[in-house]
């Protein structure tokens, strides 16, 4: 492990030198590529340097403890023990940091939110989830915009599709996929009874044209008059677009833009992302074995989280983690839950690697 870390540190230094070269700085495409590589290495290299500094401090503390008078020995031994604990924790973090990441982690995302069981209350909850992801994206410095939104009931939404553009968006949000459940007393409930409503979330890695090649002959494109808000021309022209991918039956509709061309472009972006997800799920299923990570499969039908409003408690069922701040989380303060889910994914990947190593022919021989 440490040989690999030393190689990464050397590469990090080399990238820093290249980025400081005026000739590289004048080549926008090359500079951007190198800067991205440098940023990706910075976290693990910084962690490695902290580990090395702590290791050196521990060696000094142990030497001083051995040479110290009896009166001060206890203090020096205690310091050495604290440093040893810190060193072990950093080593564990380094192990996780070297685990191969999901190749989609740096992609932008398309988040689809749909009201499920619970009528108008489910629509209100779906709208709150939409707002939660928009605010979280804003807190991360990402760009987010609503691609499609269908109002429902008393201020809620039947469904909403949000595009979020930012480095690491998929890595941070992919574990939001699944069924979210809210328990609270609805505003329309006169008896004060707690109701349970649900909404489903699907987080798709945004696809580029090079990821998915779509044969135009595989598409049926229908245009129709928009039924929603969006300006005077929206409801008087056939600007809404429905695209059906005939081989898979996937259907995408967009009607929020005034122009048919804009709606068609948005629908195609969503379609590509859905097709990419289906392709990746088939590939993952083909490689799947009996093991399941502790964060679950990520399937959108899986109940992932409960928002208990009376107790101000949010529980993520996959990792057994609770956060006592419903208001804050729904306002976009998802950092604690996202960090816990990402760490759980790393630990599951590390366990898989260790199990693979233990059961490989070389290990058995």
C-alpha positions in Angstrom: 0.0 0.0 0.0 2.7 2.5 1.0 4.7 1.9 -2.2 1.5 2.8 -4.2 1.0 5.9 -2.0 4.6 7.0 -2.7 4.0 6.6 -6.4 0.9 8.7 -6.2 2.7 11.5 -4.3 5.4 11.5 -7.0 2.7 11.8 -9.6 1.1 14.6 -7.6 4.4 16.6 -7.5 4.9 16.0 -11.2 1.4 17.4 -11.9 2.1 20.5 -9.8 5.2 21.2 -11.8 3.4 20.8 -15.1 0.6 23.1 -13.9 3.2 25.8 -13.0 4.6 25.6 -16.6 3.5 28.7 -18.6 3.4 26.6 -21.8 0.8 24.2 -20.1 -1.1 27.1 -18.7 -1.5 28.4 -22.2 -3.1 25.2 -23.4 -6.6 25.3 -22.0 -7.6 21.7 -22.7 -4.3 20.2 -21.4 -4.3 22.4 -18.3 -7.9 21.4 -17.5 -7.1 17.7 -17.8 -4.0 18.0 -15.6 -5.8 20.1 -13.0 -8.5 17.5 -12.8 -5.9 14.7 -12.2 -4.2 16.9 -9.6 -7.5 17.5 -7.7 -8.3 13.8 -7.7 -4.9 13.0 -6.1 -4.9 15.8 -3.6 -7.1 14.2 -1.0 -5.2 10.9 -0.8 -1.8 12.5 -1.0 -2.8 14.9 1.8 -3.9 12.0 3.9 -0.7 10.1 3.2 1.4 13.2 4.3 -0.6 13.4 7.5 0.0 9.7 8.2 3.7 10.1 7.6 3.9 13.2 9.9 2.0 11.3 12.6 4.3 8.3 12.2 7.3 10.5 12.7 5.8 12.1 15.8 5.0 8.7 17.2 8.7 7.6 16.8 9.9 10.7 18.6 7.3 10.3 21.4 8.4 6.7 22.0 12.1 7.6 22.0 11.4 10.4 24.5 9.2 8.1 26.7 12.1 5.6 26.8 14.6 8.4 27.9 12.3 10.3 30.2 12.6 10.3 34.0 9.9 8.3 35.8 8.1 11.4 36.8 7.3 12.3 33.2 7.1 8.8 31.8 3.4 8.4 32.2 2.7 11.7 30.3 5.0 10.7 27.4 3.6 7.1 27.2 0.1 8.6 27.1 1.0 10.9 24.2 2.6 8.0 22.3 -0.6 5.9 22.8 -2.7 8.7 21.4 -0.5 9.1 18.4 -0.6 5.3 17.8 -4.4 5.4 17.8 -4.4 8.3 15.4 -1.9 6.5 13.1 -4.1 3.4 13.0 -7.1 5.5 12.1 -5.2 7.3 9.3 -4.0 4.0 8.0 -7.6 2.7 7.8 -8.6 5.9 6.0 -5.7 5.4 3.5 -6.9 1.8 2.8 -10.4 3.1 2.0 -9.0 6.0 -0.1 -7.2 3.5 -2.3 -10.3 1.4 -3.0 -11.3 1.7 -6.7 -14.0 4.2 -7.2 -17.2 4.0 -9.2 -16.3 5.2 -12.8 -19.5 7.3 -12.8 -18.6 9.2 -9.7 -17.5 12.4 -11.5 -20.6 12.6 -13.7 -23.4 15.0 -13.5 -26.8 13.6 -12.5 -30.4 13.6 -13.4 -32.6 13.2 -10.3 -36.2 12.0 -10.9 -38.6 12.4 -8.0 -42.1 10.9 -8.0 -45.0 11.1 -5.5 -46.1 7.6 -4.4 -48.4 6.5 -1.7 -50.2 9.2 0.3 -52.2 11.3 -2.1 -51.7 15.1 -1.7 -49.4 14.6 1.2 -47.1 12.4 -0.9 -47.1 15.2 -3.5 -46.1 17.8 -0.9 -43.3 15.5 0.3 -42.1 14.9 -3.3 -41.9 18.7 -3.7 -39.9 19.0 -0.5 -37.4 16.4 -1.7 -37.1 18.3 -5.0 -36.3 21.5 -3.0 -33.9 19.6 -0.7 -31.8 18.4 -3.7 -31.8 21.9 -5.3 -30.6 23.5 -2.0 -28.0 20.8 -1.5 -26.7 21.4 -5.0 -26.5 25.1 -4.3 -24.6 24.4 -1.0 -22.1 22.4 -3.0 -21.6 25.1 -5.6 -23.2 23.1 -8.4 -25.6 24.2 -11.1 -29.1 22.8 -10.9 -32.2 23.3 -12.9 -35.6 21.7 -13.1 -36.1 19.9 -16.5 -39.6 18.8 -16.0 -42.2 19.3 -13.2 -45.8 18.2 -12.9 -47.8 19.9 -10.1 -50.1 17.9 -8.0 -52.8 18.7 -5.4 -52.3 21.5 -2.9 -48.8 22.8 -3.9 -47.0 19.5 -4.3 -45.7 17.7 -7.3 -46.6 14.5 -9.1 -43.1 14.2 -10.5 -40.1 16.4 -11.1 -36.8 15.9 -13.0 -33.8 17.9 -11.9 -30.5 18.2 -13.7 -27.5 18.8 -11.4 -24.1 19.7 -12.9 -21.0 19.6 -10.8 -17.8 17.6 -10.1 -18.7 14.6 -8.0 -22.4 15.1 -8.2 -23.1 11.4 -8.8 -20.7 10.3 -6.1 -22.6 12.4 -3.6 -26.1 11.7 -4.7 -26.3 8.2 -6.1 -27.3 6.6 -2.8 -30.4 8.8 -2.7 -32.1 6.4 -5.1 -35.0 4.5 -3.5 -38.2 5.0 -1.6 -38.2 7.9 0.9 -40.9 7.8 3.6 -42.2 10.7 5.7 -44.2 10.3 9.0 -46.0 13.4 10.1 -49.4 15.0 10.8 -50.7 16.5 7.6 -52.0 20.1 7.6 -55.4 18.8 6.6 -55.6 16.3 9.5 -58.0 17.5 12.1 -57.5 14.6 14.5 -53.8 15.1 14.9 -53.1 11.6 13.5 -49.7 10.8 12.0 -49.8 9.7 8.4 -47.1 7.9 6.4 -46.5 9.0 2.8 -43.8 8.0 0.3 -42.0 9.4 -2.7 -39.5 7.6 -5.0 -36.1 9.0 -6.1 -34.0 7.8 -9.0 -30.5 9.2 -9.5 -29.2 8.7 -13.0 -25.6 9.4 -14.1 -26.0 11.9 -16.9 -25.1 10.4 -20.2 -23.2 12.0 -23.0 -23.8 11.3 -26.7 -20.7 9.2 -26.8 -22.0 6.9 -24.0 -25.2 5.9 -25.7 -25.7 5.8 -29.5 -29.3 6.1 -30.4 -30.5 5.1 -33.8 -33.1 7.8 -34.9 -35.1 4.9 -36.5 -35.6 3.5 -32.9 -37.4 6.7 -31.8 -41.0 7.6 -32.1 -41.4 11.4 -31.5 -44.8 12.8 -30.8 -45.6 16.5 -30.4 -48.6 17.8 -28.6 -49.9 21.0 -26.9 -48.5 21.6 -23.4 -51.0 21.4 -20.6 -48.9 23.3 -18.0 -47.7 26.8 -17.3 -44.8 28.4 -19.0 -45.9 31.4 -21.0 -48.5 32.4 -23.5 -47.1 30.4 -26.4 -46.7 27.2 -24.5 -50.4 26.4 -24.4 -51.2 27.5 -28.0 -48.6 25.6 -30.0 -47.5 22.0 -30.3 -44.3 22.5 -28.3 -44.5 19.5 -25.9 -42.5 16.5 -27.0 -42.9 12.8 -26.1 -40.1 10.4 -27.2 -40.5 6.7 -27.1 -37.5 4.4 -27.4 -39.0 1.5 -29.3 -36.5 -1.3 -28.5 -36.9 -0.7 -24.7 -40.2 1.0 -24.4 -38.7 3.8 -22.4 -40.9 7.0 -22.7 -39.8 10.6 -21.9 -42.0 13.6 -22.1 -41.0 17.3 -21.8 -43.2 20.3 -22.0 -41.8 23.0 -19.8 -40.0 24.9 -22.5 -41.6 27.2 -25.1 -39.9 25.7 -28.1 -40.4 22.2 -29.4 -36.6 22.0 -30.1 -35.7 22.8 -26.5 -38.2 20.2 -25.2 -36.8 17.6 -27.6 -33.2 18.3 -26.5 -34.2 17.9 -22.8 -36.1 14.7 -23.5 -33.1 13.2 -25.4 -30.8 14.0 -22.4 -33.1 12.3 -20.0 -33.6 9.3 -22.4 -29.8 8.8 -22.8 -29.3 8.8 -19.0 -32.1 6.3 -18.5 -30.7 4.0 -21.2 -27.2 4.3 -19.8 -28.5 3.3 -16.4 -30.3 0.3 -17.8 -27.2 -0.8 -19.7 -25.0 -0.4 -16.5 -27.6 -2.3 -14.4 -27.5 -5.2 -16.9 -23.7 -5.2 -16.8 -23.7 -5.2 -13.0 -26.2 -8.0 -12.8 -24.2 -10.1 -15.1 -21.2 -9.7 -12.7 -23.2 -10.0 -9.5 -22.6 -12.7 -6.9 -24.3 -13.5 -3.6 -22.7 -10.6 -1.8 -24.6 -7.4 -1.0 -23.0 -4.1 0.2 -24.3 -2.7 3.5 -25.7 0.3 1.7 -28.1 -1.9 -0.3 -28.5 -2.3 -4.0 -29.6 1.3 -4.7 -32.7 0.0 -6.4 -35.3 2.6 -6.6 -37.9 0.2 -5.1 -36.0 -0.2 -1.9 -37.1 1.8 1.2 -34.0 3.8 2.0 -34.9 6.5 4.5 -37.6 7.6 6.9 -38.2 11.2 7.8 -40.0 11.2 11.2 -41.1 14.9 11.6 -42.7 14.7 15.1 -39.4 13.4 16.5 -37.2 15.4 14.1 -35.4 12.2 13.2 -34.2 11.0 9.9 -33.1 7.4 9.7 -31.2 5.8 6.8 -32.1 2.2 7.0 -29.2 0.9 4.9 -26.5 2.0 7.4 -28.7 2.4 10.5 -27.7 6.0 10.8 -30.0 8.6 12.3 -29.8 12.4 12.2 -31.9 14.5 14.5 -32.6 17.5 12.2 -35.5 17.0 9.8 -35.8 20.7 9.1 -32.1 21.1 8.4 -31.9 18.1 6.1 -34.9 19.1 4.1 -33.2 22.5 3.7 -30.4 20.8 2.0 -28.0 20.0 4.8 -27.4 16.4 3.6 -23.6 16.4 4.3 -23.6 14.1 7.3 -25.8 11.4 5.7 -24.0 11.7 2.3 -20.6 11.3 4.0 -21.8 8.2 6.0 -23.2 6.6 2.9 -20.0 7.2 0.9 -17.9 5.7 3.6 -20.2 2.7 3.8 -19.8 2.2 0.1 -15.9 2.4 0.4 -16.0 -0.1 3.3 -18.2 -2.5 1.3 -15.9 -2.2 -1.7 -12.8 -2.8 0.5 -14.5 -5.9 2.0 -15.2 -7.2 -1.5 -11.6 -6.7 -2.5 -10.3 -8.5 0.6 -12.8 -11.4 0.0 -11.7 -11.7 -3.6 -8.1 -11.7 -2.5 -8.8 -14.4 0.1 -10.6 -16.7 -2.3 -8.4 -16.3 -5.3 -6.5 -19.4 -6.6 -3.2 -17.8 -5.4 -4.5 -17.2 -1.9 -5.9 -20.8 -1.7 -2.7 -22.3 -3.0 
